[in-house]
Amino acid sequence: MTDVPGGDASTARRRAVPAAKPSRVRMSATQRREQLISIARQIFAERGFDATSIEEVAARAKVSKPVVYEHFGGKEGLYAVVVDREVRSLLDRITTALTAGHPRELLEQAALTLLTYIEEETSGFRVLVRESPLMSATGNFSSVMNDVAHQVEHILGAEFSSRGYDPKLAELYSQALVGMVALTGRWWLEVRKPRKETVAAHLVNLAWNGLSHLEAKPGLITVRKRG
C-alpha cells in the first residue's frame, strides 16, 4: 500500500521537522561596547576617520545604528575612545620599557618597544598615525611621541651636563631622536624588513654614535664658507 501525502498520522510524523535555531546569546552592555570598539578600531585603521561610517560599524557588529549611538553618541565619540585607548597603550608600553640606567640601553628599549607595538598592534598604530580633523593636542601619535621625548629629555639633560654640553639643548635632541625612531617606525610598518631587532640596532647605532661624538658648539659648513 502506497503512503498518500497527508494521509495518516504516521506519515506526518515521518516528515522532516526543521531543527530549532539556537537562540543568540545576548551580550551585556560592557561586552557590546568592547565589541563595537574592536570593530571600529579595525575599520578606522583600514579606511581612516572620514571613510568610516556608523552604518558599517553596526553592520559588522550585527546591530542597529541606534545601538552604536547609544554607546558613543556618534562616530566622533567612538573614534575618540579608540584613539584614547591606543595612546594610553603605546605610552604605557614605552614608559614601562624605560627601565635601564645606561642611556644607550634606554634608546634600545624605546626603539624596540615602538617596533614591537607596530608589529603586535598594527591596526592600533595605523589609527594613531592617520590624520583626522578631530585630532586634539592630547589625542594623537604626535602627542604620544612628545610625552616620550619629555622622558628622554630628562635623561639627555643629565648626560649633557656630565659631558659639559648645554643641558638646555636636551629638548631639541630628544625631539630629534624620538622623531627619528617614530618616522622609521612608520616606514617599517609597510615594509616589515629587515627584522625589528635589526632596525632597532641600526637606529641606536646612528643615534648613539652620533651622540657620543657631539661637538660642543656645532656650526654649518655652508655658513662658514659664505663667511
C-alpha positions, -999 to 999 in steps of 0.1 A, spaced: 0 0 0 14 34 -10 15 62 15 -6 92 5 8 126 15 -11 138 45 -29 105 46 -23 94 82 -6 104 114 24 81 110 32 97 76 30 131 92 54 121 119 79 108 93 81 142 76 113 162 83 108 187 111 131 218 109 156 219 137 151 247 161 175 276 157 198 281 186 190 312 205 216 340 203 234 348 235 226 384 244 257 405 251 259 426 282 263 464 277 300 461 285 306 432 261 287 451 233 308 482 239 340 463 237 328 446 205 320 479 189 353 494 199 372 464 184 353 466 151 356 503 148 394 501 155 398 478 126 377 499 102 393 532 112 427 515 106 416 503 72 399 535 60 406 564 83 380 586 100 363 602 70 357 570 51 343 551 81 306 551 87 284 542 117 264 520 93 294 498 86 303 495 122 268 485 131 266 461 101 298 443 111 286 441 147 251 428 135 233 456 155 213 486 145 228 521 142 209 533 174 229 508 194 262 524 184 248 559 191 236 547 225 271 537 235 292 565 219 269 593 207 282 591 172 313 585 150 333 612 167 327 597 202 336 563 190 367 575 173 378 594 204 376 562 225 396 542 201 423 568 198 425 573 236 430 536 242 458 534 217 475 565 230 475 550 266 485 516 254 516 528 235 526 553 261 523 526 289 545 502 269 572 527 263 571 541 299 573 506 313 602 497 290 624 526 300 640 509 330 677 506 323 702 530 337 725 534 308 714 559 281 722 536 252 701 508 267 673 532 271 675 541 234 674 504 226 644 498 248 624 527 234 631 518 197 624 481 202 592 488 222 578 510 194 586 485 167 571 457 188 539 477 192 537 482 155 542 445 150 517 434 175 491 462 173 492 471 136 456 483 135 461 505 165 492 520 151 475 528 118 447 545 137 472 567 155 493 578 125 463 586 103 454 623 103 420 634 113 402 667 118 392 655 152 428 651 165 434 672 195 467 682 210 464 654 235 450 627 214 473 617 185 505 600 177 525 632 179 513 638 215 525 603 224 559 609 209 560 643 227 554 625 260 582 600 253 605 629 242 600 646 275 611 615 293 642 612 270 649 649 276 655 643 313 679 615 305 698 636 280 699 666 302 718 647 329 741 632 302 748 666 286 756 681 320 781 654 328 798 659 294 800 696 295 773 703 269 745 728 273 716 709 291 691 734 276 697 717 242 684 683 256 649 691 245 660 697 209 680 664 208 652 644 225 627 656 198 652 647 171 659 612 185 622 603 191 612 617 157 638 596 140 625 565 157 589 574 151 593 581 113 614 550 109 586 530 126 560 544 101 582 533 72 588 498 88 550 495 92 547 490 55 579 471 45 584 449 76 620 442 68 646 439 80 635 423 113 626 447 141 658 439 162 679 448 132 660 481 126 663 490 163 701 482 163 707 505 133 686 533 148 706 531 181 738 529 161 731 561 143 717 579 174 743 567 200 774 570 179 762 604 168 756 615 204 790 601 216 808 624 192 789 656 196 806 689 190 801 713 219 793 741 196 784 728 161 782 750 131 771 747 95 799 742 69 780 761 43 776 791 65 813 791 73 821 790 36 799 820 29 815 839 58 
